[in-house]
Amino acid sequence: MRWLLLGALLCAAPPAGALPPDAPDAASPRLSTKIRLEWGLETQGSRAGDSQKLELAAEPDLQLPLPDGFRLEAIGRLRADVYDRLGFTGEQSLEPMSRPIDVADHADLALRELYVEGSVGPLWLRAGKQQIVWGQADGLKLLDVVDPQEFREFILPPFDESRIPLWSLDAELPVGKTRLQLVWVPDPSTDVFPDPGKRFAFTTPLLLGPPAPPGLPVRVRHVDRPDDPIADSDAGVRLSGSWHGWDLTANYLFHTSDIPLPFHELSLASGTPSAVVRPGFERTHLFGGSCSNAFGSVTVRCEFSYNLFYHSPAKSLDGNGVVRADQFDYMIGLDWYRFEETLLSVQLFQSWALQNASRLVRNLAETNATFLARRQFLNQRLTLEVMWIQNLNRGDGMARPKIRYELRDRLFVSLGFDWFYGKNRGLFGQFDRNDRLVIGLEWGI
């Protein structure tokens, strides 16, 4: 069934028409490869000086022209780590067609993207394994939830690396002065989390819920994952256009929430009370939109969304372990380009629980602020950058200064520091002992 579905996606459009004006030139085949080497050194406590990772990744990218203006793009990734402190896990979260292949104890091989794109008259189509990106936020996500995410290194990697491409169909059509995007995702893969004991395994009650009462045995069943490419498929629509200088979008997505929920029940099967946890997922709706406009050297950005959402309760054994609490989220960002080759950016994220707030681990309103400063020197060969994210409820956060230098064309070296702080109940504070120095090398051939 899945292979028939894949064939239908790749053959969804007969080759005809031309690519959009902003598509890459596909006049001849192109093969390129990006090679990345990163060495992460622990800097905190008794682990200071230990290697957190020594990872090599190679990503070949093939672009192949097809008849009548269509093109095929295929991107692979071979990833190996000398250490297994971050993990190569989470395969059960992915559909078999989307899973990487383990080629060694600390190495895997993945098909990152494989799609065909082109136009049939005014209709532009892209079918296959791909990334579908919504939203403009930096550091944290709000609207960018079409594809799930790999949390092997929390939110430290760039989104285009941590985002999990899915088998999907993306169709776009001009409608008057606007553009209509229709998305169908028959790939029920979900977020990938590291196993317990790995460096960035989640421990905060904000994500895991409260612990069971002392002395109460807990039995955890297998996660009930979505697995039907039709019944569990996601679908979305986005309308984009301009009005008086503002770039606007309206978004809707019907999808499976990518975070498993700890459904549970009390059992007396063995004569002794115990809690039986059956993790599962809920279908949900997202309504949202975005806007942006430039006023001289300042660009204003905003995103907002309303989610039919489900959370873990603050008290263990509350109901069936899941509380319905819809969320209203928004982001307001300001980007300042006043100085040449310099960007200063601030963002405010706020999330409101609209129901049952007193029953949740999280606060009624959760607020995060981000600050980004980036400056380029030496004809853009040297880049200095610092990213800071601060939670205003619990006082935890992280800061990431980084230096990147282009030694020669497409050969870069970098030095960065990832610093977490705060109490272990916080989203960032749970990784307070994971501070690291990262030395990187990137080569494009």
LINGI-V731175 format. One record per run of one state. SS is the DSSP state (~ for helix, > for strand, _ for the rest). FROM is the first residue (numbers start at 1). TO is the last residue. If there is no record, write none. Layout:
SS,FROM,TO / SS,FROM,TO
//
This chain:
_,1,1 / ~,2,10 / _,11,29 / >,30,42 / _,43,44 / ~,45,47 / _,48,50 / >,51,65 / _,66,66 / ~,67,69 / _,70,70 / >,71,81 / _,82,90 / ~,91,93 / _,94,95 / ~,96,98 / _,99,100 / >,101,104 / _,105,106 / >,107,120 / _,121,122 / >,123,130 / _,131,148 / >,149,150 / _,151,158 / ~,159,162 / >,163,163 / _,164,165 / >,166,175 / _,176,177 / >,178,185 / _,186,191 / >,192,192 / _,193,204 / ~,205,208 / _,209,216 / >,217,220 / _,221,223 / >,224,224 / _,225,233 / >,234,243 / _,244,245 / >,246,256 / _,257,260 / >,261,261 / _,262,263 / >,264,267 / _,268,273 / >,274,277 / _,278,279 / >,280,280 / _,281,282 / >,283,295 / _,296,297 / >,298,307 / _,308,309 / >,310,311 / _,312,312 / >,313,313 / _,314,322 / >,323,324 / _,325,326 / >,327,336 / _,337,341 / >,342,353 / _,354,356 / ~,357,359 / >,360,360 / _,361,364 / >,365,377 / _,378,381 / >,382,391 / _,392,396 / >,397,408 / _,409,410 / >,411,421 / _,422,428 / ~,429,431 / _,432,435 / >,436,444 / _,445,445
//
